[in-house]
Amino acid sequence: MVAPTWAGVFVYLFLCSLPRLATLRNMVRRLFLFALATVATELLALRESHAQLKDTVQLAPVTVSAQRYTRYAAGSRVQTVDSLLLQRRPGLTLADMLQQRSPLYLRSYGNGMTATVAFRGTSSSHTAVLWNGFNIALPTLGMSDFALLPPSINTQVSLQHGPSGALHGSGAVGGAVLLDNPVSFAPQQQIQVQQELGSFGHQRTAASGSFANGRLALTSTFTRTADDNDFRFENTTAFGSPWETQQNAAFDQTSLAQEVHYKLAPAQRLTVRGWYVKTHRQIQPSMGSANTHAQQDDENLRLMGEWQGQLAGGTTTVRAAYFNDILNYQDDGVLSLSKVNTSQSQVEHERTLLPNLLLQLGGEGQLFKADVGGYGGKVSEQRFSAYGWLRYDPLPMLQVSLNVRQAWVQGFNPPLTPTVGANLQVLEQGGNTLAVKANVSRSYRVPTLNDRFWRPGGNPSLKPESGWGYEGGLVHQHKQGSLTGTTELTGYALQVKDWIQWQPSPTGGYSEPVNLQRVKGNGAELDSRWQYRLDEHRSLSAGLAYAYTISEQKLPDERAQLQNRQLFYVPKHKVATWAEVRYRTWWLSSDATFTGRRFTDNDNNNWLPAYALVNASLGKTFAWRSFEAQLMAQVQNLSNTVYQTMAYRAMPPRNFRVSLALRWATQP
């Protein structure tokens, strides 16, 4: 009787929230109060339940994995980022993770400063970032600052390359970054603390803990990172390129994440998550410019509740979220205040129609309320969408996915976005498998609030962007003896109509967004990962990711003839490699990246030179019963390369870090 009762309560709350999405904040607050009450009751009962353990039927461990999207992404390239980075270096931001383990180009305004990522030659606003199913990009900017995203230690980070509007909605034109926190109810207790110190005033403190008893699972994560960033750099804008000390570039960041998972019944689960990040940054001035003592304060609060249970012969999931994002900027002459409240809700039902046919139907609602000084008043926007995802495996070696989404946005008419993809295994012999894949997908992006309402320059008449993406490739897997590996080769083409780009206004004095006629791109991606295990004490792992990217628009030359121009800050070549050797309790790892030349203007007359970076680390683990200590030393920018990812923004030279982590864990 409990299961239908709880299901009815959550479905009723969701349906009531659709006509007035503003009530989602109260809905999430009620979920949190319920979760806290549940946790308190469960913890009080722990002593009694422990005494009755012998007479209690133990629940089987349950792990909820992050496969919501991947099983409907046949033919697409989905890459999982090595979670070992977060385990060894908690508090690491997404910007640092993706720089070291992906072929994506990171546009950074300095160490710890604003950092954005783009897929396949698109812009940063064409990258969707989803946290456990919810898009967390700022509706004002339409993009995410990856320097403000330090994932918790149990986060699974995945990258879906290429358009995926049917799966992820607005903004997934170039690709999507997926942040998921899977839950395991297997009984365990764990505590970990870590301290890291480094050059240029670097400090990082991290602490995390988790608990599970078969019915209740808790996870808490805290990190704090601070940097003075008072490094020496070569000022290439001054005569003689003198070496100077970087000024006004310090930052500190605090992050707190909490998760509560409770099994209401064997087939029902309630989850509540919270993620709070507070960042203070001095804004690093560009070379040759005056120091205006600019600084920025960001405060991001993300709350969500989720219920999942078995209904109508399938799995029903109801989610609700409330985000509060504050961005305040000031310098010697400017004060800009921004606050955005976002409410979101989702309901989904997944059902197995046949043993080889899986269907998921869902709906989503969003409400944005922005109070931004540059708008001249408060603005709001509502968005809705309905979607259906189908996975069909007609043969054991063939998987097909067919997805579609239709969105309705206040003041806009986004296109229908279908996707069709397939994987076909063509060879299986001697520990080797070879598969071919193909995917065609449509995407869209609604103009941001800044695009329409910023004064001066905002353009309410902008059209939504729409695009198509086509890709195909080969996937080779090898597993024989001590050697395992996967290699994936992908070729793609994409085009975006009505691309939105800010340009200087013809009247002068400010910039304004305009719809470009069309932007086309094509390229190739290679990803290869291998592991060789000699025995239980010795192993070697290595990987390589390469991206060749052409992203062009037609612009007039000096004779007013249209010419293809590579979009600025899109390198044609990007390579990331990494390797690690393990011997007993020791490990030695290294990663290297190469970034090709990037143009800094639309006319391709100015550019930043190519550069290569190398990092290395050495660590040892000490274990005693349930306790473990990990000591690690790192060298960043081992080659002491002088480079810039954005024009005239200095980056740190060679620097060093050392860390000590202590861990205690018990498992029955």
C-alpha positions in Angstrom: 0.0 0.0 0.0 2.9 2.4 0.6 4.2 2.4 -3.0 0.9 3.7 -4.7 0.5 6.3 -1.9 3.9 7.8 -2.4 3.7 7.7 -6.2 0.3 9.5 -6.1 1.7 12.2 -3.8 4.6 13.0 -6.1 2.7 12.8 -9.3 0.1 15.1 -7.8 2.8 17.6 -6.7 4.2 17.6 -10.2 0.9 18.1 -12.0 0.0 20.9 -9.7 3.3 22.6 -10.5 2.9 22.7 -14.2 0.4 25.6 -14.4 2.5 27.7 -12.1 6.1 26.7 -12.1 7.0 29.3 -9.5 5.7 26.9 -6.8 8.6 24.6 -7.5 10.7 26.3 -4.9 8.2 25.4 -2.2 7.9 21.9 -3.6 11.7 21.4 -3.4 11.7 22.8 0.1 9.1 20.3 1.2 11.1 17.5 -0.3 14.2 18.6 1.7 12.2 18.8 4.9 10.8 15.3 4.3 14.3 14.0 3.5 15.7 15.5 6.7 12.9 14.0 8.8 13.5 10.7 7.1 17.2 10.8 7.8 16.7 11.7 11.4 14.2 8.9 11.9 16.5 6.4 10.2 19.6 7.4 12.2 17.6 7.2 15.5 16.6 3.7 14.5 20.1 2.5 13.6 20.9 1.3 17.1 17.7 -0.7 17.4 18.0 -2.1 13.9 21.6 -3.2 14.7 20.4 -5.1 17.7 17.8 -6.9 15.6 20.1 -7.6 12.7 20.0 -11.4 13.0 16.2 -11.4 12.8 16.0 -8.9 9.9 15.8 -9.7 6.2 18.6 -7.8 4.5 17.9 -5.9 1.4 20.1 -6.6 -1.6 22.6 -3.9 -2.5 21.2 -1.6 -5.3 23.3 0.7 -7.5 21.5 3.3 -9.6 23.9 3.9 -12.6 24.0 6.9 -14.9 22.7 5.3 -18.1 19.7 7.5 -18.6 21.1 9.1 -21.8 23.7 6.6 -23.1 21.2 3.8 -23.8 19.3 6.2 -26.1 22.5 7.6 -27.8 23.2 4.9 -30.4 25.6 6.1 -33.1 26.8 9.0 -30.9 30.2 9.4 -29.4 29.9 9.3 -25.6 33.2 9.6 -23.6 33.5 9.0 -19.9 36.2 11.0 -18.1 38.4 9.1 -15.8 36.9 9.4 -12.3 40.4 8.7 -10.7 41.2 12.4 -11.2 38.5 13.4 -8.8 39.3 10.7 -6.3 42.9 11.8 -6.1 42.3 15.5 -6.4 38.9 16.4 -4.9 38.0 20.0 -5.6 39.4 19.9 -9.1 37.2 22.0 -11.4 35.7 20.7 -14.6 37.9 23.2 -16.5 41.1 21.4 -15.2 39.6 17.9 -15.8 38.6 18.5 -19.4 41.9 20.2 -20.2 43.8 17.1 -19.2 41.5 14.3 -20.4 39.7 15.5 -23.5 40.3 17.0 -27.0 38.1 20.0 -26.1 39.6 23.4 -26.3 39.5 25.3 -23.0 39.1 29.1 -23.3 40.5 30.5 -20.0 41.0 34.1 -19.0 43.7 33.0 -16.5 44.2 30.4 -13.8 40.9 30.1 -11.9 39.3 32.8 -14.1 36.4 32.4 -16.4 36.8 29.2 -18.4 34.5 27.9 -21.2 34.5 24.8 -23.3 33.1 24.2 -26.8 32.6 21.0 -28.9 33.4 20.6 -32.6 34.1 24.2 -33.5 31.0 25.6 -32.0 30.9 28.3 -29.2 30.6 27.9 -25.5 26.9 28.7 -25.6 26.5 25.6 -27.8 27.5 23.3 -24.9 24.8 22.0 -22.6 25.8 21.2 -19.0 23.4 18.9 -17.2 23.5 18.0 -13.5 21.5 14.9 -12.8 19.2 15.6 -15.6 18.8 19.4 -15.2 20.4 22.0 -17.4 22.5 24.3 -15.2 23.7 26.9 -17.8 22.9 30.5 -16.8 19.9 31.6 -18.7 21.4 35.1 -18.9 24.6 34.0 -20.6 23.4 30.6 -22.1 26.7 29.0 -21.0 28.5 27.6 -18.0 31.8 28.8 -16.5 33.6 25.5 -15.9 35.9 27.2 -13.3 32.8 27.5 -11.1 32.0 23.8 -11.3 34.0 21.6 -8.8 32.2 18.2 -9.0 31.9 16.2 -5.8 34.1 13.2 -5.4 31.4 10.7 -6.5 30.5 12.5 -9.7 30.6 10.7 -13.1 31.5 13.1 -15.9 30.5 12.1 -19.4 30.9 14.0 -22.7 28.4 13.5 -25.5 29.9 14.9 -28.7 27.7 16.4 -31.4 24.2 17.8 -31.6 21.7 16.2 -29.1 18.7 18.4 -29.0 16.3 15.5 -28.6 18.0 14.3 -25.5 19.2 17.5 -23.8 17.1 20.4 -25.2 18.2 23.9 -26.0 21.9 24.6 -26.3 23.1 21.1 -27.1 24.3 22.2 -30.6 28.0 21.2 -30.3 27.8 18.7 -27.5 26.8 18.1 -23.8 28.7 17.6 -20.5 26.8 15.3 -18.2 27.3 15.3 -14.4 25.7 12.4 -12.7 25.9 11.2 -9.1 24.9 7.5 -9.0 23.9 5.9 -5.7 24.8 2.6 -4.1 22.9 1.3 -1.1 25.5 -1.4 -0.4 26.4 -1.1 3.4 29.5 1.0 3.9 31.0 3.9 5.8 33.8 6.1 4.5 35.6 9.4 5.5 38.3 11.1 3.6 40.2 14.4 4.2 42.9 15.9 2.0 45.2 19.0 2.2 47.1 20.3 -0.8 49.7 23.1 -1.0 51.4 24.6 -4.0 53.2 27.4 -5.7 51.8 31.0 -6.0 49.8 30.6 -2.7 47.8 27.6 -3.8 45.8 25.9 -1.0 43.1 23.2 -1.3 41.3 21.5 1.6 38.8 18.7 0.9 36.7 16.5 3.1 34.1 13.9 2.2 32.0 11.2 3.8 29.5 8.6 2.8 27.3 6.1 4.6 24.9 3.4 3.5 23.0 0.7 5.3 20.9 -1.0 2.6 18.1 1.5 2.8 19.6 4.9 3.5 22.6 6.4 1.6 24.3 9.7 2.5 27.1 11.5 0.8 28.7 14.8 1.8 31.5 16.7 0.1 33.3 19.9 1.1 36.2 21.6 -0.7 37.9 25.0 -0.5 40.5 26.2 -3.0 42.5 29.5 -2.9 45.2 30.9 -5.0 47.2 34.1 -4.9 48.2 33.7 -8.6 51.2 36.1 -8.0 53.3 34.3 -10.7 55.8 35.9 -13.0 54.9 36.2 -16.7 56.3 37.6 -19.9 54.5 40.7 -20.9 54.6 40.5 -24.7 52.8 43.8 -25.1 55.6 45.9 -23.5 58.8 46.8 -25.2 61.4 44.1 -24.8 58.8 41.7 -23.4 59.9 42.1 -19.7 59.0 39.6 -17.0 56.4 41.0 -14.5 54.5 39.8 -11.5 50.8 39.1 -12.1 48.5 41.5 -10.2 44.9 41.3 -9.2 44.4 37.6 -9.9 43.7 35.9 -6.6 40.6 33.8 -6.0 39.0 31.5 -3.4 36.2 29.0 -3.9 34.1 27.0 -1.4 31.9 24.1 -2.5 29.5 22.0 -0.4 27.5 19.1 -1.8 25.0 16.9 0.0 23.0 13.9 -1.1 20.3 11.9 0.7 18.9 8.7 -0.9 16.1 6.7 0.8 14.4 3.5 -0.2 10.7 3.9 0.5 10.2 0.4 -0.7 12.1 -2.2 -2.7 11.0 -0.6 -5.9 10.8 3.1 -4.7 13.5 5.6 -4.1 13.5 9.2 -2.9 16.6 11.4 -3.6 17.4 14.9 -2.4 20.6 16.7 -3.6 22.1 20.1 -2.9 25.2 21.8 -4.4 26.4 25.2 -3.2 29.4 27.0 -4.7 30.7 30.4 -3.6 33.6 32.0 -5.5 35.4 35.3 -5.1 37.7 36.3 -7.9 39.9 39.2 -8.6 39.6 39.7 -12.4 43.0 39.3 -13.9 43.7 42.3 -16.2 45.0 41.6 -19.7 48.5 42.5 -20.7 48.9 46.2 -21.5 45.7 47.3 -19.8 45.3 49.3 -16.6 44.5 47.5 -13.4 41.0 48.7 -12.5 40.8 46.3 -9.4 38.0 44.4 -11.0 36.5 41.6 -8.9 33.6 39.2 -9.2 31.5 37.3 -6.7 29.6 34.2 -7.8 27.2 32.3 -5.6 25.4 29.2 -7.0 22.8 27.2 -5.1 21.3 24.1 -6.7 18.6 22.0 -5.0 16.7 19.1 -6.5 14.4 16.3 -5.4 13.6 13.1 -7.2 11.2 10.3 -6.7 11.5 7.0 -8.7 9.2 4.0 -8.6 7.4 1.3 -10.5 4.1 2.4 -12.1 2.0 1.2 -15.0 4.4 -1.6 -15.9 7.4 0.6 -16.1 9.7 3.0 -14.2 8.3 6.5 -13.4 10.6 9.4 -12.3 9.5 12.8 -11.1 12.1 15.5 -10.5 11.9 19.1 -9.3 14.7 21.7 -8.9 15.4 25.2 -7.8 18.5 27.1 -8.7 19.6 30.5 -7.4 22.6 32.1 -9.3 24.2 35.4 -8.2 26.9 37.2 -10.2 28.1 40.5 -9.0 30.9 42.4 -10.7 32.6 45.7 -9.8 35.7 47.7 -10.7 36.9 51.3 -10.1 34.0 52.6 -12.2 31.4 49.9 -12.7 29.0 48.0 -10.5 26.9 45.3 -12.1 24.5 43.1 -10.1 22.8 40.0 -11.4 20.4 37.5 -9.7 18.6 34.6 -11.5 16.1 32.2 -10.0 15.4 29.0 -12.0 12.6 26.5 -11.3 12.5 23.2 -13.3 10.3 20.1 -13.2 10.5 16.8 -15.1 8.3 13.7 -15.3 9.4 10.6 -17.2 8.1 7.1 -17.7 10.2 4.3 -19.1 8.7 1.0 -20.2 10.0 -2.2 -21.8 7.4 -2.8 -24.6 9.2 -5.9 -25.9 12.4 -7.7 -24.7 14.3 -5.8 -27.3 12.2 -2.5 -27.4 12.5 0.2 -24.7 10.5 3.5 -24.7 10.8 6.6 -22.6 8.3 9.5 -22.6 8.7 12.7 -20.7 7.9 16.3 -20.2 9.8 19.3 -18.8 9.0 22.8 -17.6 11.3 25.7 -16.8 10.7 29.2 -15.4 13.5 31.8 -15.4 13.2 35.0 -13.3 16.1 37.4 -13.7 16.9 40.7 -11.9 19.9 42.1 -13.9 21.1 45.7 -13.7 21.8 45.7 -17.4 18.2 45.0 -18.3 16.6 48.0 -16.7 14.1 45.8 -14.9 13.1 42.3 -14.0 12.3 39.8 -16.8 11.0 36.2 -16.8 10.6 33.4 -19.3 8.7 30.1 -19.4 9.8 27.0 -21.4 8.1 23.7 -21.9 9.1 20.6 -23.9 7.8 17.0 -24.5 10.1 14.2 -25.7 10.1 10.5 -26.6 13.1 8.2 -26.8 13.1 4.8 -28.3 15.7 2.1 -28.2 15.3 -1.0 -30.4 17.7 -3.9 -30.7 16.4 -6.0 -33.7 19.5 -8.2 -33.6 22.1 -9.0 -30.9 24.7 -7.0 -32.9 22.5 -4.1 -33.9 21.2 -1.2 -31.7 19.0 1.6 -33.0 17.7 4.7 -31.2 15.1 7.1 -32.4 14.4 10.2 -30.3 12.4 13.4 -30.8 11.7 16.6 -28.8 9.3 19.5 -29.3 9.9 22.7 -27.2 7.6 25.6 -26.6 9.3 28.8 -25.5 7.6 32.1 -24.6 8.0 34.3 -27.7 9.7 31.7 -29.9 8.9 28.7 -32.0 11.8 26.2 -31.7 11.9 23.5 -34.4 11.1 19.8 -33.9 14.4 18.0 -33.1 14.6 14.4 -34.1 17.6 12.1 -33.8 18.2 8.7 -35.3 21.3 6.6 -34.7 22.6 3.0 -34.9 25.5 0.8 -33.8 26.3 -2.4 -35.8 28.9 -4.9 -34.7 30.5 -6.3 -37.9 33.3 -8.4 -36.5 34.0 -10.5 -33.4 37.1 -12.6 -33.5 40.1 -13.5 -31.3 39.3 -11.0 -28.5 38.6 -8.2 -31.0 35.3 -6.6 -31.9 34.6 -4.0 -34.6 31.5 -1.9 -34.9 30.3 0.8 -37.2 28.1 3.6 -36.0 26.1 6.5 -37.6 23.9 9.3 -36.2 21.9 12.1 -37.6 20.5 14.7 -35.2 18.9 18.1 -35.1 19.5 20.8 -32.5 18.3 24.2 -31.5 19.3 27.1 -29.2 17.0 29.8 -27.9 18.5 33.3 -27.6 19.7 34.1 -24.1 18.2 36.7 -21.8 21.3 38.9 -22.4 20.8 38.5 -26.2 17.4 40.0 -26.0 17.2 42.3 -23.0 20.7 43.8 -22.4 20.8 47.6 -22.8 22.2 48.8 -25.0 22.5 46.2 -27.7 19.8 43.6 -26.8 17.8 42.4 -29.8 14.3 41.0 -29.0 13.9 40.1 -32.7 16.6 37.5 -32.8 15.7 34.1 -34.3 16.4 30.8 -32.5 19.4 28.9 -33.9 18.8 25.5 -35.5 21.3 23.0 -36.7 21.9 19.5 -38.1 24.7 17.2 -37.3 25.9 14.0 -39.1 28.5 11.6 -37.9 29.8 8.1 -38.6 32.7 6.0 -37.4 34.3 2.8 -36.2 34.8 1.4 -32.7 37.4 -1.3 -32.1 37.6 -3.1 -28.8 40.3 -5.6 -27.7 40.3 -7.8 -24.7 42.8 -10.7 -24.6 45.0 -11.8 -21.8 46.5 -8.8 -19.9 45.8 -6.3 -22.6 42.5 -4.4 -23.0 41.7 -1.4 -25.1 39.2 0.7 -27.0 39.8 2.8 -30.1 37.1 5.0 -31.6 37.4 7.0 -34.9 34.6 9.5 -35.8 34.0 11.8 -38.7 31.4 14.4 -38.6 29.8 17.4 -40.3 27.5 20.0 -38.9 25.8 23.2 -39.9 24.0 25.9 -37.8 21.5 28.3 -39.2 20.9 31.8 -37.6 24.1 31.4 -35.5 24.0 34.2 -32.9 27.1 36.3 -32.4 27.9 39.6 -30.7 29.5 42.1 -33.0 30.3 45.9 -32.8 27.2 48.0 -33.5 27.2 50.0 -36.8 26.4 53.1 -34.7 29.4 52.5 -32.5 30.0 52.5 -28.8 28.6 49.1 -28.0 28.1 45.6 -29.2 24.9 43.8 -30.3 23.9 40.2 -31.2 23.1 39.3 -34.8 22.0 36.2 -36.6 24.7 35.0 -39.0 23.4 33.4 -42.1 25.0 30.0 -41.7 28.1 28.4 -40.1 29.4 25.1 -41.3 31.9 22.7 -39.7 33.4 19.3 -40.2 36.2 17.3 -38.7 37.5 14.0 -37.2 38.0 12.7 -33.7 40.2 9.9 -32.5 40.1 8.4 -29.0 42.2 5.4 -27.9 42.6 4.0 -24.4 44.6 1.0 -23.4 45.6 -0.9 -20.3 48.2 -3.6 -19.8 48.2 -5.5 -16.5 51.3 -7.6 -15.9 50.1 -8.9 -12.5 48.2 -7.6 -9.5 51.1 -5.4 -8.5 52.1 -3.9 -11.9 50.1 -2.2 -14.6 50.4 0.4 -17.4 47.6 2.5 -18.8 47.6 5.2 -21.5 45.3 7.2 -23.7 45.1 9.6 -26.5 42.4 12.0 -27.7 42.7 14.0 -30.9 40.4 16.5 -32.6 40.7 18.0 -36.1 38.2 20.8 -36.4 37.1 23.0 -39.3 34.5 25.6 -38.4 33.9 28.3 -41.0 31.6 31.1 -41.9 31.6 33.1 -45.2 32.8 36.7 -44.7 33.7 39.3 -47.4 37.4 40.1 -48.1 38.9 43.4 -49.1 37.3 43.0 -52.5 33.9 42.3 -51.0 34.1 38.6 -52.1 32.9 36.0 -49.7 35.6 33.8 -48.3 35.5 30.9 -45.8 37.0 32.0 -42.5 37.8 29.8 -39.6 35.9 30.9 -36.5 38.1 32.7 -34.0 39.5 30.7 -31.0 38.8 27.4 -32.8 42.1 25.4 -33.2 42.3 23.0 -36.1 44.3 20.6 -34.0 44.0 19.6 -30.4 45.7 16.5 -28.8 45.5 15.2 -25.2 47.6 12.2 -24.1 48.1 10.6 -20.7 49.9 7.6 -19.2 50.3 6.0 -15.8 52.6 3.3 -14.4 51.7 1.5 -11.2 53.9 -0.7 -9.1 52.5 -2.0 -5.9 51.6 1.1 -3.9 53.5 3.6 -6.2 52.3 5.3 -9.3 53.8 7.7 -11.8 51.5 9.5 -14.2 51.9 12.2 -16.8 49.6 14.0 -19.2 50.4 16.3 -22.2 48.3 18.5 -24.5 49.0 20.2 -27.8 46.8 23.0 -29.0 47.2 24.4 -32.5 47.1 27.9 -33.8 44.0 29.9 -33.0 42.8 33.0 -34.8 41.7 35.9 -32.6 39.5 37.8 -35.1 36.9 37.0 -37.7 39.2 38.1 -40.6 41.9 35.5 -39.6 44.6 38.3 -39.6 45.8 37.7 -36.0 46.4 34.5 -34.1 47.9 32.9 -31.0 50.7 30.4 -31.7 50.5 26.7 -31.0 51.7 25.4 -27.6 52.2 22.2 -25.7 51.8 21.5 -22.0 53.1 18.7 -19.8 52.1 17.8 -16.3 53.4 14.9 -14.1 52.7 13.4 -10.7 54.2 10.8 -8.4 52.3 9.2 -5.5 52.4 6.5 -2.9 49.7 4.8 -0.9 50.2 3.6 2.7 47.6 1.2 4.1 46.9 -0.1 7.6 43.7 -2.1 8.3 40.8 0.3 7.5 43.0 3.3 7.2 44.8 4.6 4.1 47.2 7.5 3.5 48.1 8.9 0.1 51.0 11.2 -0.6 51.3 12.9 -4.0 53.6 15.4 -5.6 52.7 17.2 -8.8 54.5 19.4 -11.4 52.2 21.6 -13.5 53.5 23.0 -16.8 56.6 20.8 -16.5 58.1 22.3 -19.8 57.7 25.9 -18.4 55.8 26.9 -21.6 54.8 30.5 -22.1 51.3 30.4 -23.6 47.9 32.0 -23.8 44.5 30.4 -24.2 42.9 33.9 -24.7 44.8 36.8 -26.1 46.9 38.8 -23.6 45.8 36.7 -20.6 48.9 35.3 -18.9 49.0 31.7 -17.7 51.2 30.3 -14.9 54.7 29.0 -15.6 56.1 25.8 -14.0 54.7 25.2 -10.6 54.6 22.5 -7.9 52.0 21.0 -5.6 52.1 18.4 -2.8 49.1 16.8 -1.1 48.3 14.3 1.7 45.0 12.4 1.9 43.8 10.3 4.7 41.0 7.8 4.3 39.0 5.5 6.6 36.5 3.0 5.2 34.6 0.0 6.5 32.6 -2.6 4.5 30.8 -5.6 6.0 
